[in-house]
Amino acid sequence: MHRRRWVILGVLMMSLLIVVLDNSILNVAIKTISTPAPTGLGATQSQLEWAINAYTLVFAGLLFTAGLLGDRLGRKKVLIGGLAVFGAGSALAAFSGSPAELIVFRAVMGLGAAFVMPATMAVLMHVFERDEQPRAIGIWTGGVGLAIAIGPITGGLLLDHFWWGSVFLVNVPIVALAVALMLWLVPDSRDPKPGRIDPVGVVLSVAGLVLLVYGIIRGGQLADFTDVTVLATTGAGLAVLSAFVVFEKRSDHPSVDISAFRNKVFSASITAIALVFFALLGVTFFTVFYLQSVRGHSPLETGLLMLPLAATQLLFAPRARLMVDRVGSRITTAAGLVVLAATLAAFALLDRATPLWFLEVVFFLMGTGMAYVMTPVSVVVMQALPREKAGSASALSNTFRQVGGALGIAVLGSVLSTAYRTDIEGALGPVPPGARHAAGESIEATLAVADRLGPRGEPLADAAADAFLYAMHVTALWGAAVAVLGAVVVAVFLPGRTPAPEGDGRDRALVTAAD
C-alpha cells in the first residue's frame, strides 16, 4: 500500500479532468469557432463535426494499444508522455489559423488522451490495495462527472473574456502542473507479462471509422447521400471495418476480443452504451446553435443552461444501482432509454419563444434518463464476461462510447445539415449565385451573409432561424428513434436480474464502484 496513495489519486484525477473537460468545454465553443474571423475561424458545420470527431476517433482507435503500451513500457512513462502530447496539441489548437489546422491538432490531442485514460486507472489499481479500490474508483469516476458538469461553464467564462483559443490554451498550465506532480509522486509500474501489440488491427479500425464518418459527413454537406464520393467512401469504410473484424477473429493477439460479442447480454449492453452517446452527442451539437444562434444567449449562459444535463447524472447515477436491485437491469435500463427518447422528442416542440424553464426540465429529465441507463449497463458489461477479462470489457465499453458519440455527431449532424439546406434554399434569392451553396451550409454561414447584406438581410436572418428550427426538429426525432431502438434491444436481451459476479463481496463492490 502506497503511503501517498490519496494524494496520487488527486494527481490522477487532475490528469483525467483535463481530458474529459476539453470535450465538454468545446461543446459551448463550437458556435464561436464557426463565426467568421477575427472572432472565430469561420468553420463550416462539416468542419466542426470533424474538429470534434478527429479527437474522438483517434482516442477510440488507440485506447487498447495505449493500455498495452502502458503495461509494457511503464504506466507512469506512458501517462506523462500522453499528457505532454495532449498539452502540445492543446497549445497548437489554440493558435490554429484555419479549420483544417484545428482538425489536425485535435487529432493530436486525441492521441495524447488515448494514453492518459487507461494509464490513470492502471496506476490507481497499483497504488491501492483491494479493500480500498472501490472507494478510490468511485472518487475517480466522480471526477469524470465533475468535468462534464463544469466544462460548459468554464468554456462560457473563458469565451466571455478571451478569444476562442482560450478553451484549448487553458489545458497547458494544468498539464504542466500534473506532469510535475507525477514526476514527484507517482510510482512507475508495468505488467510482467504484457500483451502483444496489434498494429494491423489499429490501422484497420481507425481507417475504417474515418472513411465511414467522412462519407456520412460529406453526404450531409452535399445534402445528397447518393453522390458517388459519399457512396464510395462509406462503402470503403464498411469494407475496411469488415476486414478488421475478420482479422481480429483470426489473430492470436487481437486489439478487440471479438469472441466477447458472442455473449448476447454483453453485446446488448455495449450497443445500449453506443446508442445513448450517439443520441446525446448528436443532440448536444445542435443544442448549442439553438441557444446561441437562434435564442441569442452568450456562451456562459449556454453553459449554465446546460448544467442540469450533467448535474442530474451526478445526482442520480449512484441511486440507479438501488433501482437495479429492486426491479433488475432490464426494466431500469429500458425505462431510462424511454425517458431519454421522450426528452429528445421534446426538442421538436421548441421554438424561438419557448420558456427556458421548459428547456431546463427537458435537460433535467434527459440527464436522469442517462443516469438510469449508464449505471446498470456498465454493471452488466463488467459482469457478463469472466473476471480475467474485466480490463477488456472496460476498454470495449469506453471504445464503443466514443465511437457511438462520433457516429452520432456525424449522422445527426448530417441530418441537421441536409434538412437545413433543404429548408433555406428558397430564402437564398438575395445571395449572389456563386455564394449560395456556402451560405446554405449552416445557420452561421447564412447569418454571416445576412449580416453583410445589411437591412436587406433581415428577412434572410429570420428565414435562417426558422430553417434551423425545422432541421433541429427533424434531427431530434431521429435521435429519439435511436433511443427507442436502444430500449427495444435492452428489453429483449438484457437479463431481468443481474447475476452476482464470481468472487467475494469485495469483487462485487469493486464492480459497483466502477460505474
C-alpha positions as a printed Julia matrix, in Angstrom:
515×3 Matrix{Float64}:
   0.0     0.0     0.0
   1.5     3.33   -1.07
   1.63    5.9     1.74
   0.8     8.8    -0.61
  -1.96    6.96   -2.43
  -4.71    9.54   -1.8
  -2.51   12.4    -2.99
  -1.63   10.3    -6.05
  -5.35    9.8    -6.67
  -5.75   13.58   -6.73
  -2.99   13.87   -9.33
  -4.59   11.13  -11.44
  -7.95   12.89  -11.26
  -6.3    16.13  -12.43
  -5.0    14.26  -15.48
  -8.36   12.71  -16.19
 -10.16   16.01  -15.57
  -8.5    17.89  -18.41
  -9.05   15.07  -20.9
 -12.8    14.94  -20.18
 -13.11   18.69  -19.57
 -11.75   19.51  -23.01
 -14.64   17.93  -24.88
 -17.32   19.42  -22.61
 -15.7    22.88  -22.92
 -15.66   22.55  -26.7
 -19.43   22.0   -26.75
 -20.12   25.66  -25.94
 -17.29   26.95  -28.15
 -18.35   25.44  -31.47
 -20.65   28.34  -32.33
 -17.88   30.86  -31.68
 -15.4    28.83  -33.76
 -17.9    28.8   -36.64
 -18.1    32.63  -36.6
 -16.01   34.3   -39.34
 -12.59   35.73  -38.46
 -11.44   37.55  -36.42
 -13.99   36.31  -33.85
 -13.67   32.66  -34.9
 -12.31   30.53  -37.72
 -15.37   30.57  -39.95
 -15.62   26.78  -39.7
 -18.46   25.13  -41.61
 -20.74   22.62  -39.93
 -18.88   19.69  -41.5
 -15.55   21.13  -40.33
 -16.93   21.48  -36.8
 -18.04   17.86  -36.89
 -14.51   16.85  -37.91
 -12.96   19.03  -35.19
 -14.92   17.01  -32.64
 -14.59   13.62  -34.32
 -10.86   13.87  -35.1
 -10.26   13.75  -31.36
 -12.85   11.05  -30.7
 -11.83    8.66  -33.48
  -8.11    8.75  -32.66
  -8.91    8.33  -28.96
 -11.21    5.36  -29.56
  -8.95    3.71  -32.12
  -5.85    3.77  -29.9
  -7.38    3.02  -26.49
  -6.49   -0.69  -26.47
  -2.99   -0.17  -27.85
  -2.3     2.63  -25.36
  -3.22    0.35  -22.48
  -0.9    -2.4   -23.76
   1.97    0.06  -24.22
   1.49    1.24  -20.65
   1.7    -2.36  -19.45
   4.87   -2.92  -21.49
   6.78    0.38  -21.12
   5.57    1.51  -17.71
   2.31    3.28  -16.8
   3.99    6.4   -15.39
   6.1     6.95  -18.52
   3.12    6.47  -20.83
   0.9     8.71  -18.7
   3.43   11.55  -18.66
   4.06   11.11  -22.39
   0.33   11.18  -23.11
  -0.12   14.36  -21.07
   2.81   16.02  -22.87
   1.3    15.2   -26.28
  -2.13   16.39  -25.11
  -0.67   19.65  -23.82
   1.28   20.28  -27.03
  -1.82   19.55  -29.12
  -3.84   21.95  -26.95
  -1.33   24.79  -27.42
  -1.24   24.23  -31.18
  -5.06   24.04  -31.39
  -5.38   27.34  -29.5
  -3.43   29.16  -32.21
  -4.88   27.34  -35.25
  -5.03   29.6   -38.29
  -7.7    27.59  -40.13
 -10.34   24.9   -39.52
  -8.04   22.33  -41.19
  -5.26   23.08  -38.69
  -7.71   22.8   -35.81
  -8.84   19.37  -37.02
  -5.23   18.12  -37.21
  -4.32   19.45  -33.76
  -7.5    18.0   -32.26
  -6.35   14.61  -33.58
  -3.01   15.17  -31.79
  -4.95   15.88  -28.58
  -6.89   12.63  -29.07
  -3.6    10.76  -29.44
  -2.41   12.08  -26.07
  -5.76   11.46  -24.37
  -5.76    7.81  -25.51
  -2.63    7.22  -23.44
  -3.9     9.15  -20.39
  -7.25    7.45  -19.79
  -6.18    3.78  -19.37
  -2.93    4.68  -17.58
  -4.71    6.61  -14.82
  -6.85    3.59  -13.92
  -3.86    1.22  -14.11
  -1.81    3.4   -11.72
  -4.79    3.66   -9.37
  -5.13   -0.14   -9.22
  -1.39   -0.39   -8.5
  -1.18    2.06   -5.56
  -4.41    0.98   -3.78
  -4.99   -2.33   -2.05
  -8.09   -4.31   -2.98
 -10.12   -3.23    0.05
  -9.65    0.49   -0.8
 -10.05    0.17   -4.55
 -13.88    0.52   -4.62
 -13.72    3.86   -2.8
 -10.84    5.11   -4.95
 -12.57    4.11   -8.19
 -15.76    5.8    -7.02
 -13.88    9.06   -6.44
 -12.08    8.67   -9.8
 -15.41    8.15  -11.58
 -16.87   11.18   -9.8
 -14.08   13.25  -11.34
 -15.41   12.36  -14.79
 -18.88   13.56  -13.83
 -17.45   16.75  -12.33
 -15.56   17.53  -15.55
 -18.71   17.05  -17.63
 -20.61   19.39  -15.31
 -18.09   22.24  -15.06
 -16.83   22.09  -18.66
 -19.59   24.17  -20.3
 -19.45   26.81  -17.55
 -15.66   27.04  -17.75
 -15.88   27.37  -21.53
 -18.52   30.07  -21.21
 -16.41   32.08  -18.75
 -13.35   31.85  -20.99
 -15.25   32.87  -24.13
 -16.86   35.82  -22.35
 -13.41   37.26  -21.55
 -10.94   35.82  -24.07
 -10.7    34.58  -27.67
 -11.91   31.15  -28.8
  -8.42   29.58  -28.47
  -8.53   30.05  -24.7
 -10.7    26.92  -24.36
  -7.67   24.92  -25.53
  -4.87   27.0   -24.05
  -6.3    26.57  -20.53
  -5.16   22.92  -20.69
  -1.46   23.81  -20.9
  -0.8    25.06  -17.32
  -2.89   22.22  -15.89
  -0.87   19.68  -17.9
   2.4    21.26  -16.72
   1.3    21.05  -13.07
   0.07   17.46  -13.46
   3.34   16.32  -15.08
   5.44   17.98  -12.34
   3.37   16.3    -9.6
   3.58   12.92  -11.34
   7.35   13.09  -11.62
   7.47   13.75   -7.9
   4.73   11.49   -6.51
   3.6     8.71   -8.82
   5.47    5.39   -8.78
   6.03    3.51  -12.03
   4.61    0.06  -12.68
   4.28   -2.38  -15.54
   2.79   -5.76  -16.34
   5.42   -8.55  -16.13
   3.52  -10.37  -18.9
   2.16   -7.64  -21.18
   0.0    -8.4   -24.19
   1.27   -8.11  -27.75
   0.62   -5.01  -29.84
  -1.76   -5.32  -32.81
  -0.68   -2.57  -35.29
  -2.67   -4.01  -38.21
  -5.87   -4.02  -36.15
  -5.3    -0.42  -35.04
  -4.73    0.8   -38.61
  -7.77   -1.05  -39.97
 -10.12    0.17  -37.2
  -9.07    3.83  -37.41
  -9.02    3.85  -41.25
 -12.44    2.19  -41.45
 -14.05    4.59  -38.98
 -12.53    7.67  -40.63
 -13.75    6.6   -44.08
 -17.23    5.81  -42.77
 -17.55    9.09  -40.86
 -16.15   11.07  -43.8
 -18.78    9.6   -46.13
 -21.6    10.4   -43.7
 -20.44   13.98  -43.07
 -19.84   14.54  -46.8
 -23.38   13.38  -47.55
 -24.78   15.97  -45.15
 -22.53   18.67  -46.58
 -23.78   17.98  -50.13
 -27.34   17.19  -48.98
 -27.03   14.18  -51.28
 -26.26   10.72  -49.9
 -26.36    9.19  -53.4
 -23.32   11.17  -54.56
 -20.58    8.86  -55.86
 -17.95   10.13  -53.39
 -20.35    9.6   -50.48
 -21.22    6.06  -51.57
 -17.57    5.21  -52.33
 -16.11    6.4   -49.02
 -18.96    4.99  -46.92
 -18.71    1.65  -48.71
 -14.93    1.62  -48.34
 -15.28    2.34  -44.63
 -17.69   -0.56  -44.14
 -15.39   -2.85  -46.17
 -12.33   -1.92  -44.09
 -14.25   -2.4   -40.83
 -15.39   -5.82  -42.07
 -11.75   -6.7   -42.82
 -10.9    -5.53  -39.29
 -13.45   -7.94  -37.78
 -12.15  -10.86  -39.89
  -8.53  -10.07  -38.98
  -9.3    -9.77  -35.26
 -11.13  -13.11  -35.24
  -8.1   -14.84  -36.73
  -5.41  -13.0   -34.76
  -3.79  -14.64  -31.71
  -3.26  -11.17  -30.14
  -6.29   -9.08  -31.23
  -6.86   -5.45  -30.26
 -10.52   -6.3   -29.71
 -11.69   -9.65  -28.4
 -14.39  -10.33  -30.99
 -15.4   -13.53  -29.16
 -16.83  -11.36  -26.36
 -19.68  -10.37  -28.67
 -20.94  -13.97  -28.76
 -22.39  -13.15  -25.35
 -25.78  -11.6   -26.2
 -26.06   -9.79  -22.88
 -22.65   -8.19  -23.35
 -23.44   -7.22  -26.96
 -26.77   -5.68  -25.97
 -25.14   -3.68  -23.17
 -22.37   -2.36  -25.4
 -24.95   -1.47  -28.06
 -27.0     0.46  -25.49
 -23.93    2.45  -24.45
 -23.14    3.32  -28.07
 -26.73    4.34  -28.85
 -27.0     6.55  -25.75
 -23.91    8.52  -26.73
 -24.97    8.51  -30.39
 -28.16   10.33  -29.42
 -26.67   12.52  -26.69
 -23.67   13.97  -28.55
 -25.66   14.45  -31.74
 -28.28   16.44  -29.83
 -25.7    18.44  -27.85
 -24.17   19.52  -31.15
 -27.34   21.29  -32.34
 -28.42   22.5   -28.89
 -25.51   24.96  -28.75
 -26.61   26.58  -32.03
 -30.23   26.7   -30.87
 -29.28   28.51  -27.66
 -26.69   30.87  -29.16
 -27.65   31.43  -32.82
 -31.45   31.24  -32.53
 -32.05   32.38  -28.93
 -29.09   34.79  -28.69
 -27.58   33.52  -25.43
 -23.89   34.01  -24.63
 -21.51   31.04  -24.25
 -21.6    31.4   -20.45
 -25.39   31.49  -20.4
 -25.4    28.42  -22.65
 -23.1    26.56  -20.25
 -25.3    27.43  -17.27
 -28.47   26.42  -19.12
 -26.95   23.01  -19.95
 -25.83   22.39  -16.36
 -28.89   20.27  -15.38
 -27.93   17.73  -18.06
 -24.65   16.96  -16.27
 -25.74   17.66  -12.68
 -28.58   15.13  -12.77
 -26.18   12.41  -13.93
 -24.03   13.12  -10.87
 -27.12   13.11   -8.66
 -28.89   10.01   -9.92
 -26.09    7.72  -11.12
 -25.36    6.44   -7.58
 -29.09    5.91   -6.97
 -29.62    3.96  -10.18
 -27.97    0.95   -8.58
 -30.75    0.87   -5.97
 -33.34    0.71   -8.76
 -31.45   -2.18  -10.36
 -31.55   -4.06   -7.04
 -35.34   -3.61   -6.9
 -36.52   -4.23  -10.45
 -33.48   -5.53  -12.35
 -31.26   -4.21  -15.12
 -33.7    -4.75  -17.98
 -36.55   -2.61  -16.62
 -34.24    0.08  -15.25
 -32.29    0.47  -18.48
 -35.3     0.27  -20.79
 -37.13    2.88  -18.68
 -34.09    5.17  -18.8
 -33.93    4.88  -22.6
 -37.67    5.6   -22.91
 -37.21    8.77  -20.81
 -34.23    9.72  -22.99
 -36.3     9.17  -26.15
 -39.15   11.32  -24.78
 -36.8    14.2   -23.96
 -35.21   14.03  -27.4
 -38.65   14.13  -28.98
 -39.45   17.17  -26.8
 -36.87   19.16  -28.76
 -39.34   19.04  -31.66
 -41.59   21.33  -29.57
 -39.0    24.1   -29.11
 -39.24   27.39  -30.95
 -37.79   30.89  -30.62
 -40.05   31.8   -27.7
 -40.17   28.55  -25.7
 -39.88   29.35  -21.97
 -36.44   28.48  -20.61
 -37.97   26.57  -17.71
 -39.33   24.05  -20.23
 -35.87   23.55  -21.7
 -34.39   23.12  -18.2
 -36.96   20.43  -17.41
 -36.03   18.65  -20.64
 -32.32   18.77  -19.73
 -33.08   17.56  -16.19
 -35.07   14.57  -17.42
 -32.53   13.8   -20.14
 -29.7    13.61  -17.59
 -31.87   11.46  -15.33
 -32.63    9.05  -18.15
 -28.94    8.76  -18.99
 -28.05    8.02  -15.34
 -30.55    5.16  -15.24
 -29.06    3.72  -18.44
 -25.31    4.05  -17.94
 -25.03    2.68  -14.4
 -26.91   -0.63  -14.87
 -25.48   -1.19  -18.34
 -21.94   -0.65  -17.04
 -22.55   -3.23  -14.31
 -23.88   -5.75  -16.85
 -20.86   -5.17  -19.13
 -18.42   -5.9   -16.3
 -20.35   -8.95  -15.1
 -21.18  -10.51  -18.45
 -17.58  -11.64  -19.03
 -15.2   -13.59  -16.79
 -13.26  -11.57  -14.21
  -9.97  -12.05  -16.06
 -11.5   -10.11  -18.98
 -12.59   -7.13  -16.87
  -9.94   -4.89  -18.42
 -11.04   -5.82  -21.93
 -14.69   -5.22  -21.02
 -13.9    -1.76  -19.64
 -11.86   -0.82  -22.72
 -14.6    -2.04  -25.06
 -17.16    0.0   -23.12
 -15.07    3.17  -23.46
 -14.34    2.49  -27.13
 -17.99    1.98  -28.07
 -18.94    5.08  -26.08
 -16.5     7.16  -28.15
 -17.43    5.55  -31.47
 -21.15    5.93  -30.74
 -20.64    9.62  -29.99
 -18.58   10.15  -33.14
 -21.2     8.47  -35.32
 -23.95   10.44  -33.55
 -22.27   13.73  -34.4
 -21.66   12.56  -37.98
 -25.11   11.06  -38.67
 -27.31   13.51  -36.77
 -25.1    16.42  -37.87
 -25.61   15.32  -41.47
 -29.38   15.03  -40.94
 -29.35   18.56  -39.5
 -27.29   19.89  -42.4
 -29.44   18.23  -45.06
 -32.74   19.39  -43.5
 -31.4    22.93  -43.03
 -30.17   23.24  -46.62
 -33.46   21.89  -47.97
 -35.5    24.44  -46.0
 -33.28   27.51  -46.5
 -32.81   27.2   -50.26
 -35.95   29.17  -51.08
 -34.78   32.15  -49.0
 -31.32   32.49  -50.62
 -32.57   34.64  -53.55
 -30.79   37.85  -52.42
 -27.48   35.98  -52.14
 -25.13   36.08  -55.18
 -25.37   32.77  -57.12
 -21.73   31.85  -56.51
 -22.15   32.13  -52.73
 -25.47   30.34  -52.32
 -24.09   26.86  -51.72
 -21.75   28.03  -48.95
 -24.44   30.28  -47.45
 -26.8    27.33  -47.13
 -24.39   25.02  -45.31
 -25.28   26.11  -41.78
 -27.14   28.77  -39.83
 -23.86   30.54  -39.01
 -22.94   30.72  -42.71
 -26.38   32.14  -43.57
 -26.28   34.67  -40.73
 -22.83   35.84  -41.84
 -24.19   36.52  -45.35
 -27.31   38.21  -43.92
 -25.09   40.48  -41.82
 -23.13   41.56  -44.9
 -26.37   42.39  -46.72
 -27.33   44.91  -44.03
 -31.06   45.78  -43.75
 -31.79   43.66  -46.84
 -30.51   40.63  -44.93
 -33.04   40.78  -42.06
 -35.61   38.52  -43.8
 -32.79   36.06  -44.55
 -31.76   36.01  -40.86
 -35.37   35.24  -39.87
 -35.55   32.51  -42.51
 -32.28   31.03  -41.17
 -33.71   30.77  -37.66
 -36.89   29.12  -38.98
 -34.93   26.7   -41.17
 -32.7    25.74  -38.25
 -35.7    25.07  -36.01
 -37.17   22.82  -38.71
 -33.84   20.97  -39.08
 -33.48   20.66  -35.29
 -36.96   19.15  -35.0
 -36.2    16.57  -37.7
 -32.84   15.7   -36.12
 -34.3    15.4   -32.63
 -36.9    12.91  -33.84
 -34.11   10.84  -35.45
 -32.29   10.86  -32.12
 -35.47    9.81  -30.32
 -35.89    6.91  -32.74
 -32.32    5.76  -31.97
 -33.09    5.83  -28.22
 -36.27    3.79  -28.8
 -34.19    1.25  -30.74
 -31.87    1.02  -27.75
 -34.84    0.42  -25.43
 -36.02   -2.46  -27.64
 -32.53   -4.01  -27.69
 -32.14   -4.0   -23.91
 -35.73   -5.14  -23.32
 -35.1    -8.2   -25.47
 -31.55   -9.15  -24.47
 -30.73   -7.8   -21.01
 -31.38  -10.07  -18.02
 -34.23   -9.21  -15.67
 -31.91   -9.56  -12.7
 -28.16   -9.0   -12.83
 -26.42  -12.22  -11.76
 -23.94  -11.92   -8.92
 -20.33  -11.82  -10.14
 -17.96  -14.6    -9.27
 -15.74  -13.96   -6.28
 -16.17  -12.39   -2.89
 -18.1    -9.36   -1.78
 -15.12   -7.1    -2.38
 -15.19   -8.01   -6.07
 -18.88   -7.1    -6.16
 -18.14   -3.77   -4.52
 -15.36   -3.09   -6.98
 -17.65   -3.65   -9.95
 -20.36   -1.48   -8.43
 -17.96    1.37   -7.65
 -16.5     1.27  -11.13
 -19.77    2.54  -12.56
